[in-house]
């Protein structure tokens, strides 16, 4: 499978960094993606998340811990989305991932590799 090389330096291009942490094994998975690596629908979701126009939980606000069903073995997903100077970092617990973001997280999860580092 072709994996893009980052960082890319394309002016005003959407860029998404993905991290899945937690779980029983505690292995973090990371991926980097540029706009050209995503489908049109996924670019739209990432752009909406960046601008905050998705609103509510789609914008990365979290539900209360009791309604998320938090457990020690659940994953946490973090997206760092940027376009030019505009950047936004969003974090969800496994049970709190909004429906529009699931496809994007699935795609980035498929591109991810174990994080090696501190």
C-alpha positions as CSV (number, residue, x, y, z in Angstrom):
1,X,0.0,0.0,0.0
2,X,1.3,3.5,-0.9
3,X,1.9,5.7,2.1
4,X,2.3,9.4,1.6
5,X,5.5,11.1,2.8
6,X,5.0,14.0,5.2
7,X,5.3,16.7,6.0
8,X,4.1,18.1,2.7
9,X,4.3,21.8,2.1
10,X,1.4,22.7,-0.2
11,X,0.0,26.1,0.6
12,X,-3.5,26.1,2.0
13,X,-3.9,22.3,1.6
14,X,-5.9,20.5,4.2
15,X,-3.7,18.3,6.5
16,X,-4.9,15.8,9.1
17,X,-2.9,14.1,11.8
18,X,-4.5,11.1,13.4
19,X,-3.8,9.3,16.7
20,X,-5.6,6.4,18.3
21,X,-4.5,5.8,21.8
22,X,-5.5,3.5,24.7
23,X,-7.0,0.1,24.4
24,X,-5.9,-3.0,26.2
25,X,-2.5,-3.2,24.5
26,X,-1.9,0.5,24.9
27,X,-0.3,0.9,21.5
28,X,-0.7,4.3,19.8
29,X,-1.4,4.3,16.1
30,X,-0.7,7.4,14.1
31,X,-1.2,8.6,10.5
32,X,-0.7,11.8,8.5
33,X,-2.9,12.6,5.5
34,X,-3.2,15.5,3.1
35,X,-6.3,16.6,1.2
36,X,-5.2,14.7,-2.0
37,X,-5.2,11.4,0.0
38,X,-8.8,11.7,1.1
39,X,-12.1,11.3,-0.7
40,X,-14.3,14.4,-1.4
41,X,-16.7,13.4,1.4
42,X,-13.8,13.0,3.9
43,X,-12.3,16.3,2.9
44,X,-15.7,17.9,3.5
45,X,-16.0,16.3,7.0
46,X,-12.5,17.3,7.9
47,X,-13.2,20.9,6.7
48,X,-16.4,21.0,8.7
49,X,-14.6,19.8,11.8
50,X,-11.9,22.4,11.2
51,X,-14.3,25.3,10.9
52,X,-16.6,24.1,13.7
53,X,-19.6,24.2,11.3
54,X,-20.4,20.6,12.2
55,X,-21.5,21.7,15.6
56,X,-22.0,19.8,18.9
57,X,-20.1,16.6,19.3
58,X,-19.0,16.7,15.7
59,X,-16.9,19.7,16.7
60,X,-15.1,17.6,19.3
61,X,-17.0,18.6,22.4
62,X,-17.3,15.5,24.6
63,X,-20.2,14.0,26.4
64,X,-20.1,13.4,30.1
65,X,-18.0,10.4,31.2
66,X,-21.0,8.5,32.3
67,X,-22.8,8.8,29.0
68,X,-19.7,7.7,27.0
69,X,-19.3,4.4,28.8
70,X,-15.6,5.2,29.5
71,X,-13.5,2.1,30.2
72,X,-9.8,1.5,30.7
73,X,-9.8,-0.5,27.5
74,X,-11.4,2.0,25.2
75,X,-9.7,4.0,22.5
76,X,-9.2,7.8,22.4
77,X,-9.1,9.4,18.9
78,X,-7.3,12.7,18.3
79,X,-7.4,14.6,15.0
80,X,-5.2,17.6,14.4
81,X,-6.7,19.3,11.3
82,X,-5.1,22.3,9.6
83,X,-5.4,24.4,6.5
84,X,-2.8,27.2,6.2
85,X,-2.6,29.0,9.5
86,X,-6.0,27.6,10.8
87,X,-5.6,24.6,13.1
88,X,-7.9,22.7,15.3
89,X,-7.3,19.6,17.6
90,X,-10.3,17.4,18.4
91,X,-10.5,14.5,20.7
92,X,-13.2,11.8,21.3
93,X,-13.5,8.8,23.4
94,X,-14.4,5.6,21.6
95,X,-18.1,5.9,22.4
96,X,-18.3,9.6,21.6
97,X,-17.2,9.6,18.0
98,X,-19.8,11.5,16.0
99,X,-21.3,9.7,13.0
100,X,-19.9,12.1,10.4
101,X,-16.4,11.6,11.6
102,X,-16.5,7.8,11.7
103,X,-15.7,7.2,8.1
104,X,-12.7,9.7,8.3
105,X,-11.4,7.9,11.4
106,X,-11.8,4.5,9.7
107,X,-9.8,5.7,6.7
108,X,-7.1,7.2,8.8
109,X,-7.0,4.1,11.0
110,X,-6.4,2.0,7.9
111,X,-3.4,4.2,7.0
112,X,-2.0,4.3,10.6
113,X,1.1,2.7,11.9
114,X,2.3,2.0,15.5
115,X,3.9,5.1,17.1
116,X,7.5,4.6,17.8
117,X,8.9,7.2,20.2
118,X,8.5,8.7,23.6
